[in-house]
Amino acid sequence: MKIIRVNDYTEMSIKAAEFMIEKIRRSPNINLGLATGGTPVGLYEHLVKDHKKNNTSYRNVTTFNLDEYIGLSGEDPNSYRYFMDQHLFNHIDIQKSNTCVPLGNAKNPQQYCVDYEKLLTVHGGIDIQILGIGSNGHIGFNEPGTSFLSETHIVELAASTREANARFFNSLNEVPTHAITMGIASIMRSKEILLLISGESKRDALAQLLQGEVNENFPASILRTHPCVTIIADMAAIGKIAV
Ligand SMILES: N[C@@H]1[C@@H](O)[C@H](O)[C@@H](COP(=O)(O)O)O[C@@H]1O
């Protein structure tokens, strides 16, 4: 894993945007794996700025999001589809039909998981996957204990994850209990991974990722076995860890 140290959230977002823009310009029909949460918001802001200023085109780009809450429609302001539209898709020249975010209100969620996984394969897989990390080591919504062999599936969210994400909702009760997420195996099939880590609340997770064992109890640890991972981490997350 390659680690890029940056001072703060802003620098992380700019570096991540430069990293992505370079790939998109080089391969205009790239398949991007996208993440939600607070971490990539700055990255998306910079991609939008760059699109407006330098005309980087997303015309032939296809995107796949990692996850979505079960029970929320794409019009729900707390859905990840809504998040992606607001933060990125509505502001760039991407074709909406090329943006794939799992459906939170699919009629048959189990079958939908199989279909989403197939969709990834049919498109030739993800070229570069952006990831954030939960403080318990989750990636996507793959909570501790998830099999490293898992593909897109339905998960029950850990209490700590619902609490961490409650800040986006009116109350904890409104946070859905289940989500659909690409599995660990689906994520690991990406040709390249860019993991963003910012803030003191992620310090333990970063330390465990770098120094702990590769173990299903800490889902992100599998990334140590991926051939092409770049981590951009800020000083608040790094703290005194030797990187
Ligand atoms: N499902 C998302 C993840 O994809 C995200 O990476 C993580 C960290 O979120 P944040 O960036 O807000 O800390 O938790 C959320 O639950």
The ligand as an ORCA input file, in Angstrom:
! r2SCAN-3c Opt
* xyz 0 1
  N     -21.236      3.418      4.060
  C     -20.387      4.515      4.362
  C     -18.991      4.178      3.974
  O     -18.903      3.999      2.569
  C     -18.084      5.287      4.481
  O     -16.806      5.150      3.954
  C     -17.985      5.216      5.971
  C     -17.273      6.388      6.600
  O     -18.071      7.521      6.599
  P     -17.505      8.997      6.804
  O     -16.712      9.295      5.591
  O     -18.720      9.859      6.924
  O     -16.687      8.954      8.032
  O     -19.252      4.998      6.556
  C     -20.446      5.013      5.826
  O     -21.271      4.278      6.628
*
